Amino acid sequence: MVKHERNAAIATYLLALEQGDADALAHTLAAFPDCEQSLTVFALRDALTPTYPDRSALASAQLALTSRLKERAMATAFGHDLPVAVPLTSLVSRARTVGLDVPALAAAVDLPRDVLALLDRRLIAAAGIPMLAIRRLASALQTSTEAVQSYLAGGIRQRVAAFNFAAEPPQVGEQISFADSLQQSPLLTEDQRRYWDTALQQEQQA
C-alpha cells in the first residue's frame, strides 16, 4: 500500500511538471503528506537528472538524431544488420545490382514508373521528397537513407531513353516538387494518390 501510494505521488508530481506547474512539489506534497520524504528525495534526484527534458534539450537531441543514428537504433533494437551506405550513381543501376528491374523497383516503393524516372534523373526537388519514399528506396536498394538523400540532392542527370514514360517531362535544368510529380503523373493510381497525399500531409504536420 505504501509503495502504491509512493508511485501514485511520483506519477502525480511528474504530471504536474509536464503540465507546467511551477509549484508541482508543494501541490503534490499537499495531496500526499505521507510520502513527503520519498517524494522530496525523488524531486531532488529529478532536478539533477530530469525525467522529462525541457524543450531546448529536446531540440538539441532532434538536431543530433540523424537518419543514420535512427537506423543504428533500429538495428540494435531488432537485431538486424545496419544498412551499408553504398554510394549511388543511379537508382536504376543500383536496383539492377540488387536484382530489381524498373517495374519491380517501382512496385517496391509504390510509385509509378514516371515518378521513379524523375527521381532517378533528380528532376524532383530533394527538399520536398517525403522520408517515407526515401526509406522505401533505401530498403529496396539495400543501402542507407543517407545514401539515397545524398544522391537525390545531387545535380540533374541527363535523360535516359528507357525512362521516357512521362508525356511531357520537365526540361533539363527544371525541377518540380514531389507533389507536382504525382499530380502530373498519368500512371499514378487513385490508391497511390491517396497514400502519398496522406504521407505528405503527415510530414508537413510533423
SELOTOR-414703 format. One record per residue (C-alpha): x, y, z. Coordinates in steps of 0.05 Angstrom, whole numbers, padded with zeros to 5 digits, always signed. Last residue first. Layout:
XYZ/...
//
This chain:
+00106+00336-00761/+00047+00369-00795/+00082+00375-00863/+00104+00303-00857/+00033+00279-00844/+00006+00318-00903/+00058+00289-00950/+00043+00218-00927/-00032+00229-00935/-00022+00254-01006/+00023+00195-01018/-00029+00144-00999/-00088+00179-01032/-00051+00185-01098/-00025+00114-01094/-00095+00087-01084/-00120+00130-01142/-00067+00102-01188/-00010+00144-01215/+00008+00128-01287/-00013+00194-01318/+00034+00230-01270/+00026+00306-01267/-00005+00308-01197/+00047+00260-01170/+00105+00300-01198/+00072+00363-01171/+00073+00334-01100/+00146+00314-01107/+00163+00385-01127/+00189+00403-01196/+00259+00413-01222/+00280+00445-01287/+00352+00440-01311/+00336+00390-01367/+00265+00402-01390/+00208+00373-01349/+00174+00310-01376/+00115+00319-01422/+00080+00252-01433/+00121+00218-01379/+00147+00148-01393/+00215+00164-01423/+00254+00121-01375/+00287+00075-01425/+00314+00137-01462/+00354+00161-01402/+00351+00236-01396/+00412+00272-01368/+00421+00276-01293/+00403+00337-01251/+00453+00354-01196/+00457+00319-01129/+00406+00322-01072/+00374+00257-01093/+00440+00220-01088/+00456+00246-01018/+00386+00230-00994/+00392+00159-01021/+00460+00149-00987/+00433+00179-00923/+00374+00131-00924/+00423+00074-00923/+00431+00019-00976/+00395-00044-00996/+00363-00013-01059/+00293-00034-01037/+00304-00012-00965/+00337+00054-00985/+00282+00069-01035/+00229+00055-00983/+00264+00099-00932/+00269+00156-00982/+00196+00150-01001/+00175+00151-00928/+00222+00210-00916/+00179+00252-00962/+00212+00285-01022/+00202+00360-01016/+00274+00381-01002/+00301+00337-01057/+00269+00377-01113/+00246+00327-01165/+00285+00325-01231/+00338+00282-01199/+00343+00238-01260/+00327+00177-01218/+00273+00214-01181/+00242+00236-01247/+00243+00164-01272/+00212+00140-01207/+00155+00190-01220/+00146+00161-01290/+00149+00090-01263/+00091+00100-01215/+00108+00098-01140/+00096+00041-01091/+00170+00038-01070/+00174-00037-01080/+00127-00033-01140/+00170+00020-01174/+00232-00022-01160/+00199-00084-01190/+00176-00045-01252/+00246-00017-01262/+00283-00083-01255/+00307-00109-01189/+00365-00157-01176/+00407-00120-01125/+00454-00093-01179/+00395-00077-01224/+00366-00033-01169/+00433+00003-01162/+00432+00019-01236/+00361+00043-01231/+00373+00089-01172/+00435+00118-01207/+00505+00137-01184/+00492+00114-01112/+00543+00109-01056/+00530+00046-01014/+00518+00065-00942/+00514-00005-00914/+00448-00018-00878/+00458-00037-00804/+00449-00112-00793/+00388-00137-00756/+00377-00147-00682/+00311-00111-00673/+00331-00058-00623/+00404-00052-00646/+00386-00046-00719/+00331+00004-00702/+00379+00046-00662/+00431+00044-00718/+00378+00064-00769/+00358+00123-00725/+00431+00143-00717/+00439+00142-00793/+00376+00183-00803/+00406+00236-00758/+00385+00249-00686/+00433+00306-00669/+00383+00360-00688/+00328+00323-00651/+00371+00320-00588/+00384+00394-00589/+00310+00409-00596/+00293+00362-00539/+00344+00396-00494/+00315+00464-00512/+00245+00439-00499/+00260+00414-00429/+00279+00342-00415/+00228+00300-00375/+00258+00253-00323/+00307+00307-00305/+00375+00286-00278/+00396+00335-00222/+00326+00362-00211/+00298+00291-00215/+00344+00270-00159/+00318+00326-00115/+00246+00311-00134/+00255+00237-00118/+00284+00253-00049/+00226+00301-00035/+00176+00247-00058/+00207+00195-00012/+00207+00241+00049/+00139+00273+00039/+00101+00210+00021/+00052+00212+00080/+00031+00283+00060/+00005+00260-00009/-00042+00315-00035/-00005+00371+00000/+00061+00340-00021/+00037+00341-00093/+00019+00415-00091/+00085+00433-00059/+00125+00392-00110/+00088+00418-00171/+00095+00491-00151/+00115+00516-00220/+00061+00472-00252/+00080+00467-00326/+00034+00410-00346/+00094+00363-00351/+00114+00382-00281/+00044+00368-00254/+00045+00300-00289/+00113+00285-00258/+00086+00301-00188/+00023+00260-00198/+00064+00200-00222/+00111+00208-00162/+00052+00210-00114/+00019+00150-00146/+00084+00111-00141/+00090+00130-00067/+00018+00109-00054/+00029+00041-00087/+00093+00031-00047/+00057+00047+00018/+00000+00000+00000/
//
